[in-house]
Amino acid sequence: MWKLPATAIAAAVRGGEVSALDVVDAHLARIAEVNPRANAVTQLLADRARAAARALDRRHAAGEPLGPLAGVPFTVKECTRIEGVPTTFGTPRFRDLTAPADAIPVARLRAAGAIPIGHSNLPTLILAGMHTRSELYGDTRNPWDARRTPGGSSGGDGVAVATGMAALGLGNDSGGSLRIPAAFCGVAALKPTTGRFAADQRVLGPDDPGPASQLLVTDGSLARTVADLRLAYETLAGPDPRDPRAVPAPLYGGPLFGPDGPPRVAVVADPGGHGVHPTVRRAVEAAAGALREAGYDVREVPDVPRLDEAMDAYHRLAVTEFAPSWPAVRQLLGEGGDRFIELTMRSAPPVDGAGLIGLMGTWMNVRRSWTEFLDEYPLLLGPVFTEPPVEPGLESRDQAGRDRVATAMRLCSVTSFVGVPAVAVPTGLAADGLPTGVQLVARPFREDLCLAAAQHIEDRLGVLTPIDPRQDRPGRRDSTSA
């Protein structure tokens, strides 16, 4: 049952074909089998998950209706609260930081019948880099090749979903943290519009964080199929009084193929003109071909708006926000955990008050440019990361490594800065046997456009996971999908 997608699991549990307890036990057995090699699940919630499954089965036996995600096991990133479980952020200092209540997205998934089966690994404090390694739990390994990073910062969820330890992963994204693990692990991910999913980011106290944390970070999901992403999207969307940013926007817009013709898709394989690996370019071309076959009006365009300017503002805004607390925060990161932020500060130093005011103006101006661009092209197709999966910790090795990784993830960073939705979807396997993927970006609150286009790509190029973790580099594969 651990091989089934979330939609199939929920349908089987609602229909009485399997029990929720059998589903949970199957996933717990899978975790016991592969997590020692993958190290993706950190705090296993076996007893709690079984108790939740038994309660769901009792409800079903009593004739009560079950939710759309009935019995679906999911993992939760170590920075997101699960009631009664420590929210460690991967640092020993927070080992006993027990959550008094579920985070809003966890509560919504539970209300739909899904069952949290464990916390998942992340870079320490989400600040130690792109590679998923925490001071408390160690390295998470890419199931396709242990010598490549699984990405991050939601890398634990990406690996758990890819290997069948969970059907869904609940992570977050402020510059690629959902989409990069999806691309590196061969699964799909949704980063919603800022304000689509309600959240409460007062994790470490009663005060809210600064503007970058409020407006760049969005919760989102990882799954093996686009249909599963859609189900999670419908569950997680909507306002909540604890989050004044969240708005009750419609989940779906007008028809895709209307009187004005098929939707236009702008294709940019090399955002900013900084270079793109041939494998990544081929993945974008394969996805573009799939959309053409589906009837989309696919057009290559010169570039996305103001990428370099947006990248500089994105990094300066983020480092300026936490610069005052950096002397204390760096002590929590462990040996070498501070290198990524230190290297980032060298490339994009914090600014003063006047500089911050200027950055806020630039932020709005860049968003306006993107709104105009997406008004002409409702969808943008581009890379998640402009290189194949890199070695673990490259971004913390030296300045060149940090800059190389930041450049490769540039389209993720800029679209987070702009606040628009994006879906990462696999496109097959490269010649070296590693997964490839792309992302689809849409107008604000048009996640449905991303999901529909991603579904067309998946229909034509296939689903790659679940897989068994591999310790060595896989051999050459001639197929483009599994």
C-alpha positions in Angstrom: 0.0 0.0 0.0 3.0 2.3 0.4 3.2 2.4 -3.4 -0.2 3.9 -3.8 -0.7 7.6 -4.4 -2.7 9.6 -1.9 -5.8 9.7 -4.0 -5.9 5.9 -4.3 -5.3 5.4 -0.6 -8.1 7.8 0.4 -10.5 6.2 -2.0 -9.7 2.7 -0.8 -10.1 3.7 2.9 -13.4 5.5 2.3 -14.7 2.6 0.3 -13.7 0.1 2.9 -11.3 -1.8 0.7 -8.5 -1.3 3.2 -8.3 -0.1 6.8 -6.5 3.1 7.7 -4.5 1.0 10.2 -3.3 -1.3 7.4 -2.2 1.7 5.4 -0.3 3.2 8.4 1.3 -0.2 9.2 2.4 -0.6 5.6 4.1 2.8 5.7 5.7 2.2 9.1 7.2 -1.0 7.7 8.5 0.9 4.7 10.1 3.5 7.0 11.7 0.7 9.0 13.1 -0.7 5.7 14.5 2.4 4.0 14.9 5.2 6.5 18.1 3.8 7.9 19.6 4.4 4.4 17.8 7.6 3.6 17.6 9.3 7.0 14.6 11.4 6.0 12.1 10.8 8.8 13.4 12.2 12.1 10.7 11.8 14.9 8.6 8.7 14.0 5.1 9.0 15.4 4.2 5.3 15.1 1.9 5.0 18.2 0.1 8.2 17.5 -0.4 7.4 13.8 -1.8 3.9 14.7 -4.2 5.5 17.2 -5.4 8.0 14.6 -5.9 5.2 12.1 -7.9 3.2 14.6 -10.1 6.2 15.3 -10.7 6.7 11.6 -11.6 3.0 11.1 -14.1 3.2 14.0 -15.7 6.2 12.3 -16.0 4.3 9.1 -17.5 1.3 10.9 -20.1 3.6 12.4 -21.1 4.9 9.0 -19.6 8.3 9.4 -18.4 10.0 6.2 -14.6 10.3 6.0 -12.6 13.2 4.6 -10.9 13.5 1.1 -7.5 12.4 2.5 -8.8 9.6 4.7 -5.9 7.5 6.0 -3.2 9.2 4.0 0.1 9.3 5.9 2.1 12.5 5.6 5.4 13.8 7.0 5.9 17.3 8.5 9.0 19.3 8.2 10.8 19.8 11.6 10.0 23.5 11.6 6.2 23.0 11.5 4.3 22.3 14.7 2.6 18.9 15.5 0.7 19.0 18.8 2.6 17.3 21.6 5.8 16.8 19.5 9.0 18.9 19.7 9.5 21.3 16.8 13.3 21.0 16.8 14.3 22.9 13.7 17.1 20.3 13.6 19.1 21.9 16.5 19.8 20.3 19.9 18.8 23.6 21.6 15.1 23.0 20.6 15.0 19.3 21.3 12.4 19.9 24.0 10.4 22.7 22.2 7.1 20.8 22.4 4.3 22.2 20.3 1.1 23.1 22.2 -1.0 22.8 19.1 -0.9 21.8 15.4 0.2 24.4 12.9 -2.7 25.5 10.7 -1.8 23.3 7.7 -1.2 20.2 9.9 -4.7 20.8 11.4 -6.3 21.1 8.0 -4.7 17.9 6.7 -5.8 16.1 9.9 -9.4 17.4 9.5 -9.4 15.9 5.9 -8.5 12.5 7.4 -4.7 12.5 6.7 -2.4 11.1 9.4 1.0 12.6 10.4 3.4 9.7 10.5 6.6 11.6 11.5 8.7 14.8 11.3 11.1 15.1 8.5 14.7 16.4 8.3 15.8 19.9 7.2 19.0 22.0 7.2 19.6 23.3 10.7 17.2 26.2 11.4 16.5 26.2 7.7 19.6 28.4 7.4 22.5 26.0 7.1 22.2 25.7 3.3 20.3 24.0 0.5 21.5 20.5 1.5 19.3 18.7 4.0 21.6 18.2 7.0 20.7 19.1 10.5 22.9 19.3 13.6 20.4 17.1 15.5 19.7 14.4 12.9 22.6 14.4 10.3 22.5 14.1 6.5 19.5 13.0 4.4 20.5 11.1 1.4 19.2 11.4 -2.2 17.6 8.0 -3.0 18.7 8.1 -6.6 22.4 8.6 -5.7 23.7 9.1 -2.2 26.5 11.3 -3.6 24.1 13.9 -4.7 22.1 16.2 -2.4 18.3 15.6 -2.1 18.0 19.4 -2.0 16.3 21.4 0.7 15.2 22.8 2.8 12.2 20.4 2.6 14.6 17.6 1.6 13.4 15.1 4.3 9.8 15.4 2.9 11.1 15.0 -0.7 13.0 11.8 0.1 10.2 10.4 2.3 7.6 10.8 -0.5 10.0 9.6 -3.3 10.8 6.4 -1.4 7.2 5.6 -0.3 7.6 6.4 3.4 4.7 8.8 3.1 2.2 9.7 0.4 2.4 13.4 1.1 5.0 15.7 2.6 4.2 19.1 4.2 7.1 21.5 3.8 7.6 25.2 3.1 9.3 27.3 0.5 10.9 30.7 0.5 13.1 30.3 -2.5 12.9 26.8 -3.8 12.7 24.7 -0.6 9.8 22.6 -2.0 10.6 22.7 -5.7 14.3 21.8 -5.5 13.8 18.6 -3.4 11.0 17.7 -5.8 13.3 18.1 -8.8 16.2 16.3 -7.2 14.1 13.4 -5.9 11.8 12.9 -8.8 8.5 14.0 -7.3 6.1 16.9 -7.6 5.6 20.0 -5.4 3.3 23.0 -5.1 4.5 26.4 -3.8 1.2 28.4 -3.6 0.7 32.1 -4.0 1.6 34.2 -0.9 -1.7 34.4 1.0 -3.3 31.2 -0.5 -2.5 28.9 2.5 -3.0 30.3 6.0 -0.1 29.9 8.4 0.9 31.3 11.8 4.7 31.9 11.9 4.9 32.8 15.6 6.8 29.5 16.3 9.4 30.7 18.8 7.3 33.2 20.7 4.4 35.7 20.7 6.0 38.1 18.2 5.7 37.9 14.4 8.9 37.8 12.3 9.9 40.5 9.8 8.6 41.1 6.3 10.8 38.6 4.5 9.7 35.7 6.8 6.1 36.9 6.5 5.9 37.3 2.8 8.6 35.0 1.3 7.8 31.8 3.2 4.8 29.7 2.1 3.7 26.2 3.3 3.2 23.7 0.5 3.1 20.0 -0.3 5.1 17.3 -2.1 3.6 14.3 -3.7 4.3 11.6 -6.3 1.5 12.7 -8.6 -0.1 15.9 -9.6 -3.5 14.6 -8.7 -2.2 14.2 -5.1 -0.9 17.8 -5.2 -4.4 19.0 -6.3 -6.1 17.2 -3.4 -3.7 18.7 -0.9 -4.1 22.1 -2.5 -7.9 21.9 -2.1 -7.4 20.9 1.5 -4.9 23.5 2.6 -6.3 26.6 0.8 -8.4 29.2 2.5 -8.3 32.0 5.1 -7.9 31.7 8.9 -8.3 34.4 11.5 -4.8 33.8 12.8 -3.4 34.8 9.4 -4.5 38.2 8.1 -2.5 37.7 4.9 -4.6 34.7 3.8 -7.5 35.6 1.4 -10.6 33.6 0.3 -9.7 33.6 -3.4 -11.4 31.0 -5.6 -9.6 27.8 -6.0 -10.2 27.6 -9.7 -10.5 30.3 -12.4 -12.0 30.3 -15.9 -11.6 27.6 -18.5 -8.2 26.9 -19.8 -9.2 26.9 -23.5 -11.6 29.8 -23.9 -12.8 31.9 -26.8 -9.4 33.7 -26.9 -7.7 30.5 -27.8 -5.3 28.2 -25.9 -3.4 29.5 -22.9 0.0 31.1 -23.8 3.1 29.6 -22.2 6.3 31.5 -22.1 9.4 29.2 -22.1 12.6 30.4 -20.6 15.3 27.7 -20.2 18.1 30.0 -19.1 16.6 32.8 -16.9 18.9 35.8 -16.8 21.3 34.3 -19.3 23.6 32.8 -16.7 23.9 29.4 -18.3 21.9 26.2 -18.1 23.1 22.6 -18.2 22.2 20.6 -21.4 20.3 18.1 -19.3 18.2 20.8 -17.8 17.6 22.4 -21.1 16.4 19.1 -22.5 14.0 18.7 -19.6 12.5 22.1 -20.4 12.2 21.2 -24.0 10.5 17.9 -23.2 8.0 19.7 -21.0 7.4 22.3 -23.7 6.7 19.5 -26.2 4.2 17.9 -23.9 2.3 21.1 -23.6 2.3 21.7 -27.3 0.9 18.2 -27.8 -1.8 19.1 -25.2 -2.8 22.2 -27.3 -1.1 25.0 -25.4 0.3 28.0 -27.3 4.0 27.5 -26.3 6.4 30.3 -27.1 10.1 30.8 -26.3 10.7 34.3 -25.0 14.0 36.1 -24.4 13.8 36.2 -20.6 11.8 36.8 -17.4 11.5 40.3 -16.0 14.4 41.9 -14.0 15.9 38.7 -12.7 19.3 40.0 -11.5 17.7 43.1 -9.8 15.2 40.8 -8.1 17.8 38.4 -7.0 19.9 41.1 -5.4 16.9 42.5 -3.6 15.7 39.1 -2.5 19.0 38.2 -0.8 19.6 41.7 0.7 16.1 41.8 2.2 16.5 38.3 3.8 19.9 38.9 5.3 19.0 42.4 6.5 16.1 40.9 8.5 18.0 38.5 10.5 21.4 40.3 10.6 20.6 41.8 14.1 20.1 38.3 15.6 22.8 36.6 13.6 25.4 36.5 16.4 23.0 34.5 18.6 21.5 32.4 15.8 24.8 31.3 14.4 25.6 29.6 17.8 22.6 27.3 17.2 23.8 26.1 13.8 26.7 23.8 14.9 30.1 23.5 13.4 30.2 24.8 9.9 26.4 25.4 9.9 26.9 29.2 9.7 29.0 29.1 6.5 26.2 29.4 4.0 24.7 32.6 5.6 28.2 34.0 6.1 28.9 33.5 2.4 25.5 34.9 1.4 26.2 38.0 3.5 29.4 38.6 1.6 27.6 38.4 -1.7 24.6 40.5 -0.6 25.5 42.5 2.6 22.7 43.8 4.9 21.5 47.3 4.3 20.6 50.2 6.6 17.2 51.7 7.3 17.3 53.9 4.1 18.4 50.9 2.1 15.6 48.8 3.5 13.0 51.4 2.4 14.6 51.3 -1.0 14.4 47.5 -1.1 10.7 47.5 -0.2 10.1 49.9 -3.2 12.1 47.6 -5.4 10.1 44.6 -4.2 6.8 46.2 -5.2 8.2 47.4 -8.6 9.5 44.0 -9.5 6.2 42.4 -8.6 4.5 44.9 -10.9 6.8 43.9 -13.7 6.0 40.3 -13.2 2.3 40.9 -13.0 2.5 42.6 -16.4 4.6 39.7 -17.8 2.1 37.1 -16.5 -0.8 39.2 -17.9 0.6 38.5 -21.4 1.7 35.0 -20.6 -0.6 33.3 -18.1 2.0 30.5 -17.6 5.8 30.4 -17.5 7.8 27.2 -18.0 11.4 27.1 -16.8 13.9 25.1 -14.8 13.8 24.5 -11.1 17.6 24.3 -10.8 19.8 25.0 -13.9 22.1 22.1 -13.1 21.6 18.4 -12.3 21.6 17.6 -8.6 24.9 18.7 -7.0 27.1 17.2 -4.3 26.0 17.7 -0.7 27.1 20.9 0.9 28.4 22.6 -2.2 26.8 25.9 -1.2 28.7 25.9 2.1 32.1 24.9 0.8 33.3 28.3 -0.4 32.2 31.5 -2.0 32.2 30.0 -5.5 30.1 27.1 -4.4 27.6 29.3 -2.7 27.3 31.6 -5.7 27.0 28.6 -8.1 24.0 27.2 -6.1 22.4 30.6 -5.7 22.6 31.1 -9.4 21.3 27.7 -10.3 18.2 28.2 -8.1 17.5 31.7 -9.4 14.1 31.2 -10.9 12.9 29.7 -7.6 14.2 32.6 -5.6 12.7 35.2 -7.9 9.3 33.6 -8.1 9.2 33.4 -4.3 10.2 37.1 -4.1 7.3 37.9 -6.5 4.9 35.7 -4.5 3.4 33.8 -7.5 2.4 30.1 -7.5 4.6 27.4 -9.0 4.4 23.6 -9.5 7.5 21.4 -9.9 6.9 18.3 -12.0 9.2 15.5 -13.1 10.1 15.1 -16.8 11.9 11.7 -16.7 15.4 10.5 -16.2 18.6 11.8 -17.6 21.3 9.7 -19.2 23.0 9.2 -15.9 19.8 7.9 -14.3 19.1 10.9 -12.2 15.6 12.6 -12.3 14.9 15.8 -14.1 12.1 18.3 -13.6 10.7 21.7 -14.5 8.5 24.2 -12.9 5.4 26.0 -14.1 4.7 29.5 -12.8 1.3 31.3 -13.1 -0.4 34.5 -12.2 -1.2 35.1 -8.5 -4.0 32.8 -7.2 -4.0 30.7 -10.4 -2.5 27.6 -9.0 -5.1 25.7 -11.0 -3.2 26.8 -14.2 0.0 25.3 -12.9 -1.6 22.1 -11.8 -3.5 21.6 -15.1 -0.3 22.1 -17.1 1.7 19.9 -14.8 -0.9 17.2 -15.2 -0.5 17.3 -19.0 3.3 16.9 -18.6 2.9 14.0 -16.2 0.4 12.3 -18.5 3.0 12.4 -21.3 6.3 11.9 -19.5 5.3 9.7 -16.6 5.7 9.2 -12.8 9.1 8.2 -11.5 8.5 7.2 -7.9 8.4 5.4 -5.5 11.8 4.0 -5.6 14.2 2.0 -3.4 17.2 4.1 -2.2 20.4 3.5 -4.1 23.8 3.9 -2.6 25.8 4.1 -5.9 25.3 6.1 -9.1 22.7 4.2 -11.2 23.7 3.0 -14.7 22.6 4.7 -17.9 18.9 4.6 -18.6 17.6 5.0 -22.1 13.9 5.7 -21.1 12.7 9.2 -20.3 10.2 8.1 -17.7 9.5 5.3 -15.3 
